[in-house]
Structures are given as C-alpha cells and as structure tokens.
Amino acid sequence: MSETTVSDPTRLPSHLPPNTPHRFYRGGERILAFRGLDVPADFDGHRPEDWLASTTRLFAEGGDGVTLLADGTPLPDALGADPEHWLGPDHLATHGIEPGLLTKLLDAGERLPVHSHPDRAFAAAHLDCAHGKTEAWIVLAAEPGACVWLGFRDELPTDELASLVEAQDDRLLEALNRIEVRRGDAILVPGGQPHAIGAGVLVLELQEPTDLSVMLEHRRFGLDEAHAFLGLSVSRALESVDRGPLTGPSLAALRTRWTDVAGAGHALPARATEFFRAEVLSATSGSPATGAAAFAVVVVVSGRGTLSTTPAGHDSPRPTEVGRGDVLLVPYGAGEVRVEGELTVIRCMPPG
Ligand SMILES: [Zn+2]
C-alpha cells in the first residue's frame, strides 16, 4: 500500500455525523447530548435513533437510514468499490460485501411499544430475508429507576397471546419481565423475544441488519396493521413470537456488565457472537488497549485520548484525538486499533 493511498481519508478512521431518521416514537435529546451537539432549532422530538454505518433502510416511515460518508457517498457504494479494504478478506469470504450489522444509538424519550423481531428461521421462511433481528442493548445512560422489559414471565398459550394483542391494553407489558437498568448493563435480546425499552434509557444497540419488527402494541402509537405485522396475517406474524417463559438462568444468561471489563474484553454475553461482536477497549494512563484489525463502528463512551491505527505497510501509527460521544467508522484496512489516555471505547463489529 502506498503513502498516496494511505493519505486518502477513506483509509483512516472517519467521524460519523448523526444519521437520525424520523421515527414514530419520541426521543433524541440524549443522543445530541452524548455527541456534544446542541438541540437544533427545528428539532422535531422524533429523532430517537442514530443509525451508525448503516446499509439498512427503514421498513416503513420513508425508507431512510443508509449512512452517507463525509463526501456524500452512500456507505454501500463505498463498500462495493473497495470491499477488501473495508471488510477484510476473512469477512468477505464468510459474509460477502454486506457488513451484516446495524449499529444504533437509541434514546427512548418515551416507553417503546412492546414488540419482537423474527429470528433467522422465520425471516427466511416467511419474509424472504436471510437475517432475522437478534439485537443487544449496551446501556450508556439511564435515569434513576429506568427499566426495560424482556420475555414473558410465564408461558403464554397461542390464543392468549392473540387475545392480548387484540385487546391492545397494558396486560402485554405486565406479562413481561421488568428489568431495572443502569449504565454498564448489557442485554442480549434473541430474535422472537418480546421486549420494550422504557423512557429515559440511552443504549448503544447492535442488531442484525434488518428493520423487521412485529409491533405487538401498535394502536396507541398510531401504527397501522400492515406496518405492525410486516404485511403478514396477524396469526402468522405471532408465530414469530417466543411465548416463553424466559426466567431464571435463561434470563440471567442474556445479561452482563460491560463496565466490568478491564483492558479489552466482550461487552455482550457469549451467545451474541453468532450475530455480532461488541468489544470494550479501556485505556488508563500508561495502560493502552489494543484490538485486531476489523470493520468497526467505534463509539467513545467515556474519557478522552487518542485512537491510533497502523495501516499495513506502515510502521508509525496514525493517531486521532477522540473524546466521549465521538463515533468513528474504522475500516479493516486501517489495521490494529490502539487507544491511549483515560478512555473507553466500544467497537461494534460483525460476527467473526
Ligand atoms: Zn427491538
């Protein structure tokens, strides 16, 4: 690789500006605050998700979502023009040109509706899609007492689920495990598991790259049934829902604490690695942390310092000054990543 090539800014980590499509639910102020941005004068209060390095479009609500790089190039076009640089040979051999990952910041300004996402088997059988939507939440901030809901506490027979969905009242939410969360929590949400995020929670979210949701609660959020059930019949769509129970060790296995990682380590439970990887790199003064070359969305979750990369064929690292709230897209070709300072980042990466 020549110097000329490496001086090309696409060869280096690049800052990702906000990419916040309009959504049906409220939120977004915590994303702006986290990123150190002022609330714009025309802020409409419905920008609760920041889609980071996205090659995915919204299923409805206008079909936005794809990331544009700083020069205006849609990310899928950039990947297609130089896939080996962006994704690396191993990823290309296993997964092709798709990153296979959707990363978001999500600020729940109000409680989200109870919903679920199909798993891969259901998406392949009924939605002509190779990906389901297993997702994971890495809690970056939470108001005191804020909570999420995940999985039915007791098994729900098919007809009872159908009647709760028909009723559209609070019983659906009340049937789920309520989990109080705080900064440092990480929760894996397998495809099929019903869930909701409560008001006052800011998460870094990793997902399979689809926007397929079964909106079990939809009426009070003004969603029509075709949107709510993915264009399927209600009974077919409800077949994608895990009717539980999700309790005890099964629920505990879906939870961990990303703030417990010292140095470098996984932010998510082990089961997540089939779908995506989230790696904490935490540096303290005199103790840098390093990660292997990979296509990654790097979110700086605390502190300040430098993130350095060393592209192949170069001896000297290329440092970038970073601080809390910065989001960078790092191509595989940027090489090993090293963070130094008083700094914690989370690298969101496709499955290995
Ligand atoms: Zn979800």
Residues whose N, C-alpha, C, O or C-beta is under 5 A from the ligand:
A	BS01	ZN	none
